[in-house]
Structures are given as structure tokens and as C-alpha cells.
């Protein structure tokens, strides 16, 4: 049961540029989370945004949430080569806030 | 990778064999999860457990089994009934209370069926 879908599937940028990834979901949610996965590793939680929030910042990360459009975006500013990873959005399926459904991810490559 | 360990890192299995993947956490989390990840794909939930001695099937439980006898441990057995078990397996945990829980992931086990 795919809830979130990221766009684009792959993104390649130069170091110092900004990277924007989008996530669309299908059902009502009470929160949306973004995770990062370095190649061959486990996922790391980046940020959680609640349904009553429109924007949230954490360091170089900026997340927005538009519940009317059922979409979220993750912006990484001033990207670095170390930001190269896959980024996933995750949402709780309807009726279960503690489980998460992950999208297929955006593969971000930051070129030095 | 926080306080979650998975072993082994790499596992090779012959067809028809059962194998057990280990997952241990020292975060005092009530909830634990097992996911499967195929190349270039997202995560799919196999099983989850909200509390000791209780677990629930996820989206792709067929061919897998779990146990939750201790809070710290949530082993996953991949049985011979799983048709295509070659994949990357990730274990995660979260605090069970509240509705806004981030999940903490282990480093994963890559299973290859020979």
C-alpha cells in the first residue's frame, strides 16, 4: 500500500546548489516524515512535520506541507557532496499513526 | 544507526533453508519493525510489534515469521516459503507512546539466496 511518492526519482546537482524533492500522498495524515539513506546503510530520520504545520526548518533543511494538495517538499540548501543519498518521505497509513509507509525515494547526487 | 544492531551484515542462504536475522535495540523502545528493501525501491513493512509478546503482519508477511519474547529483541526468520528472499532487510524501533514517533533504523542485513 504505497502512500507517499517522491518526485523526481533521481536528481543530480552541483555542490552549493539547492536541491528540492517532492512527496505526494493519498490519504489524510497527522504527520509526515523525511528520512535519508546513504548507500547500503539504514535510514536516518531528518525531520517530522505535523499536519497543522506549513513549514519547518532544521539546519539546511526546509520542509513544507500542503495538506490541501496532499504534498510535501524537502529543500536542501547549499548542498554538499556528503548530502548524496536517497531521500524518502514517510506517512502513517490511515488509522495507524505509529506505522509508516515509505515512498520509493529520490536519489540525490551532489557533484563536487 | 543509533542503538539498534543487526547481524549479520551479509548472509548467504541456499534455496530451501530457513535463516534468522537478528535485531537488538538498547533504546528502551516498545515498538519494533522489520522492512524489506529491493534495489531502487522504498521500504515495505513485513512485521511489526508494539509490545512484548505481540506482533502484527505488515504488507508482505508471507514467507516470514517473527517473535518478540524480549523488549530488546525482534528476530526475523526468512522461511523456505518466501519465493524471492534476496533483498536488504532493515529493522527499526520507535517509542510506542504518542502519535508522532520517528523510527530509528539498524544498519541492515543483505540476504542473498544462492
Interface residues (C-beta under 8 A of the other chain):
Chain A: X1 X2 X30 X31 X33 X40 X41 X42 X43 X44 X45 X48 X50 X88 X90 X92 X97 X98 X99 X100 X101 X102 X103 X104 X105 X107
Chain B: X1 X4 X31 X33 X35 X40 X41 X42 X43 X44 X45 X48 X50 X58 X59 X88 X90 X92 X94 X96 X99 X100 X101 X102 X103 X104 X105 X106 X107 X108 X110
